[in-house]
Amino acid sequence: MKALFLKSLLVYVLVFTFSSCSNDDNDSSNSNTNQTIIENTIQSGTWRVTKYRDSGDDETNHFSGYTFTFSANNTLIAVNGNITNTGSWSITDSNSSDDNMDDLDFNISFTSPPNFEELTEDWEIISRTDAKIELIHVSGGNGGTDYLTFEKN
């Protein structure tokens, strides 16, 4: 009887232990790691826009000559000679319970001028390297798709 009780207890402990663990337990920290890696990447050095397609129209030239700096305090500064445009940036995780980089939003906000206001979106990250970040945004209103690529100077 005592052996049956110990076996039952062992089975209960094993079932409880394995059922209380899940892959989601580590995914949040992995997602946070991805977020931290991207934040560290974008804050390192200065960047330029090498692609901006607004619903199929190539508007990259609007940002020609600008150098973008993503500061640790979430300030985004674009400088072209004597012209300075200031905005903000952040990276947020829309689903912290998994490790999918698609859940990370690269948020950009400018209040002026009009060309920079067009960058104000919650962009999805398509790909990231230490020297390039590719973003996409699908409009909920007209269904247009925008692409934005930053490359390190």
Order of alpha helices (4+ residues) and beta strands (2+ residues): alpha-alpha-beta-beta-beta-beta-beta-beta-alpha-beta-beta-beta
